[in-house]
Amino acid sequence: MHGKDFLSIKDFCPAEIQYLLTLGRQVKAHPVTYSEALKRKTLALIFEKPSLRTRVSFDVGIQQLGGFSLYLSPAEINLGKRESVHDVAKNLERMVQGIMIRTFAHEIVEEMAEHASVPIINGLTDYSHPCQAMADYLTMWEAKGHLDGLKVAFIGDGNNVAHSLMFAGAQVGAHVWVATPQGFEPKAEAIRWATKRSRETGGSCTVTNDVREAVLGADVVYTDVWASMGQESEKDQRASIFAPYQVNKSLFRHAKKDAIFLHCLPAHRGEEVTADVIDSPQSLVFQQAENRLHAQKAIMLELMKGDFVKLPGLEELREIAHV
């Protein structure tokens, strides 16, 4: 997989996703073994959206692998306004060995990947949050001992987190249920892809408006905020629509007795989840947050272990020398 980009979990085959999860567990168990694996390599961190976990986990992760990070805020780049995505990609590929980008439109990371010769890692877009889903399934694997056959219930908006949970679940053979109000379902294309891949791995993908049906017998109950970044103006409207989809103790009782609770954070206690659920012994949200570090170290290890700057070919070198 080295030299590839990590834009969406659906870009890989099931074996590759399982390999990355296995590598994540190895990195977590034996960190010293990998402490110089990316020695002297630099990862550029482009943030169009702010973050706690993404910033810290990538920054710390690359340093724990022996490399360096370079934080680039909107003030430095202002993608597409101060400088084009093409020009940013062509500049950075000559100075760093990998680029992580956390932005809005998924097309931005695709365009960056098209033009940059170094690996591009999607730290989050409005369509996909693949690094989060890798940490999620790493946590499920640790807690349950397996991934195939698990019932994973996601309650809330059919957003980027829901998409990536569906994609990853389809890759590992899990049964993913998404319960959301009518009109807030995941994108039809995402559902079709997850359903098709699930047929190959023994999993399934189900979208419903019935929250109790989704949670019934679930091994994992997962939720996210009702209004994501960029949707602040819709907060009050969404609060009334999503109120019946709150994960509370009454709803959680329909899951299996040993079910775990997950949340990608930040959480709004009293809104999408109550304190007695997120702060209960069955909640693994902070283990899940820590696993962002280990899952992303595995991704960086696999993608950045080679040298990927495209050097001029022999004929081009001869032409340059002649000129």
Residue pairs with C-beta under 8 A, 6 or more apart in sequence:
1 12
1 16
1 19
1 20
1 302
1 303
2 119
2 302
2 303
2 304
2 305
2 306
3 119
3 303
3 306
3 308
4 119
4 303
5 11
5 109
5 113
5 119
5 120
5 121
5 122
5 303
6 119
6 120
6 121
6 122
6 130
6 131
6 299
6 303
7 106
7 109
7 110
7 113
7 120
7 122
7 128
7 130
8 106
8 122
8 127
8 128
8 130
8 164
8 167
9 17
9 128
9 130
9 133
9 134
9 164
9 167
9 168
9 171
10 167
10 170
10 171
10 193
10 194
10 197
12 171
13 171
14 171
14 172
14 173
14 197
14 200
14 201
17 134
17 168
17 171
17 172
18 171
18 172
19 302
20 134
20 295
20 298
20 299
20 302
21 134
21 137
21 138
21 141
21 147
21 172
21 295
21 298
23 298
23 301
23 302
24 134
24 138
24 291
24 294
24 295
24 297
24 298
25 138
25 141
25 142
25 294
26 33
26 298
27 34
27 294
27 297
27 298
27 301
28 291
28 294
31 64
34 64
34 65
34 297
34 301
35 64
35 65
35 66
36 65
36 66
37 65
37 66
37 301
37 305
38 62
38 65
38 66
38 67
38 97
38 300
38 301
38 304
38 305
39 66
39 67
40 66
40 67
40 68
41 62
41 65
41 66
41 67
41 68
41 97
41 98
41 304
42 62
42 67
42 68
42 69
42 70
42 95
42 96
42 97
42 98
43 58
43 62
43 67
43 68
43 69
43 70
43 96
43 97
43 98
43 99
43 100
43 300
43 304
44 69
44 70
44 72
44 92
44 95
44 96
44 98
44 99
44 100
45 55
45 58
45 59
45 69
45 70
45 71
45 72
45 100
45 102
45 123
46 72
46 77
46 79
46 88
46 99
46 100
46 101
46 102
46 103
47 54
47 55
47 71
47 72
47 73
47 74
47 102
47 123
48 74
48 79
48 101
48 102
48 103
48 104
48 108
49 102
49 103
49 104
49 124
49 229
50 229
51 102
51 123
51 124
52 265
52 266
53 265
53 289
53 292
54 100
54 102
54 123
54 124
54 131
54 292
55 71
56 293
57 292
57 293
57 296
58 69
58 100
58 121
58 123
58 296
58 300
59 69
59 71
60 293
61 293
61 296
61 297
61 300
62 68
62 69
62 300
63 69
64 293
64 297
65 297
65 300
65 301
67 97
67 300
67 304
70 96
77 83
77 88
79 85
79 88
79 103
79 108
80 108
85 108
85 111
85 112
85 115
86 111
86 115
88 112
89 99
89 111
89 112
89 114
89 115
89 116
90 115
90 116
92 99
92 116
92 118
93 116
93 117
93 118
93 308
93 309
93 310
94 309
96 118
97 118
97 119
97 304
97 307
97 308
98 118
98 119
98 120
98 121
98 300
98 303
98 304
99 112
99 116
99 118
99 119
99 120
99 121
100 120
100 121
100 123
101 108
101 109
101 112
101 120
101 121
101 122
101 123
102 123
102 124
103 109
103 124
103 125
104 125
104 126
104 230
105 125
105 126
106 122
106 125
106 126
106 127
106 128
108 125
109 120
109 122
109 125
112 120
113 120
117 308
117 309
117 310
118 304
118 308
118 309
119 303
119 304
119 308
121 131
121 296
121 299
121 300
121 303
122 128
122 129
122 130
122 131
123 131
124 131
124 132
124 160
125 160
126 159
126 160
126 230
127 160
127 163
127 187
128 160
128 163
128 164
128 167
129 160
129 161
129 163
129 164
129 264
130 164
130 167
130 168
131 292
131 295
131 296
131 299
132 161
132 164
132 264
132 292
133 161
133 164
133 165
133 167
133 168
134 168
134 295
134 296
134 298
134 299
135 288
135 289
135 291
135 292
135 294
135 295
135 296
136 165
136 168
136 222
136 262
136 264
136 288
136 291
137 147
137 168
137 169
137 172
137 174
138 291
138 294
138 295
139 260
139 262
139 284
139 287
139 288
139 291
140 147
140 150
140 152
140 174
140 219
140 220
140 260
140 262
141 147
142 287
142 291
143 260
143 284
144 150
144 219
144 220
144 260
147 172
147 173
147 174
148 172
148 173
148 174
148 201
148 202
148 203
149 173
149 174
149 175
149 202
150 174
150 175
150 219
150 220
151 174
151 175
151 177
151 217
151 218
151 219
151 220
152 165
152 169
152 174
152 175
152 176
152 177
152 218
152 219
152 220
152 222
153 177
153 179
153 214
153 215
153 218
153 220
153 221
153 222
153 255
154 161
154 162
154 165
154 176
154 177
154 178
154 179
154 214
154 222
154 223
154 224
155 179
155 180
155 211
155 214
155 215
155 221
155 222
155 223
155 245
155 247
155 251
155 272
156 162
156 179
156 180
156 223
156 224
156 225
156 226
156 242
156 245
156 272
157 180
157 184
157 224
157 226
157 228
157 238
157 242
158 178
158 180
158 184
158 185
158 186
158 187
158 207
159 186
159 224
159 228
160 228
161 224
161 264
162 178
162 180
162 186
162 224
163 186
163 187
163 190
165 176
165 178
165 222
166 176
166 178
166 186
166 190
166 191
166 194
166 205
167 190
167 193
167 194
167 197
168 174
169 175
169 176
169 194
169 198
169 203
169 205
170 176
170 193
170 194
170 195
170 197
170 198
170 201
170 203
170 205
171 197
171 201
172 201
172 203
173 198
173 201
173 202
173 203
174 203
175 203
175 204
175 206
176 194
176 203
176 204
176 205
176 206
177 206
177 207
177 208
177 213
177 214
177 218
178 185
178 186
178 205
178 206
178 207
178 208
178 214
179 208
179 209
179 210
179 211
179 213
179 214
179 215
179 245
180 186
180 207
180 209
180 245
181 209
181 241
181 242
181 244
181 245
182 209
184 241
184 242
185 191
185 207
186 207
191 205
191 207
194 205
195 204
195 205
197 203
198 204
198 205
206 214
208 214
211 244
211 245
211 251
212 251
212 254
215 221
215 251
215 252
215 254
215 255
216 254
216 255
217 254
217 255
217 256
218 254
218 255
218 256
218 259
219 255
219 256
219 258
219 259
219 260
220 259
220 260
220 261
220 262
221 247
221 251
221 252
221 255
221 259
221 260
221 261
221 262
222 261
222 262
222 263
223 245
223 247
223 263
223 272
223 273
224 263
224 264
224 272
225 266
225 267
225 268
225 271
225 272
226 235
226 238
226 239
226 241
226 242
226 268
226 271
226 272
227 234
227 235
227 238
227 239
231 238
239 271
242 272
245 272
246 271
246 272
246 273
246 274
247 261
247 272
247 273
247 274
247 277
248 273
248 274
248 276
248 277
249 274
249 276
249 277
252 259
252 261
252 277
252 282
258 282
259 282
260 282
260 283
260 284
261 273
261 277
261 278
261 280
261 282
261 283
261 284
261 285
262 283
262 284
262 285
262 288
263 272
263 273
263 278
263 283
263 285
263 288
264 288
265 285
265 289
267 273
267 278
267 285
269 275
269 278
277 283
278 285
312 320
